[in-house]
């Protein structure tokens, strides 16, 4: 089985990300970081807006799960 890269830790994303950046990143991550393995978000319209709002609402520290 191939090694799995850890996902971004998002518990404080709402404190460190700007909405304009997040929207660009989710729509076209490779335009910002050409070597990323993250695919573009496969949602649009209200669902895309809800995804952005959810990520920006993450402002409380939640410790990552232990491996």
Secondary structure by P-SEA (a helix, b strand, c coil): ccccccccccccccccccaaaaaaaaacccccccccccccccccaaaaaaaaaaaaacccccccccc
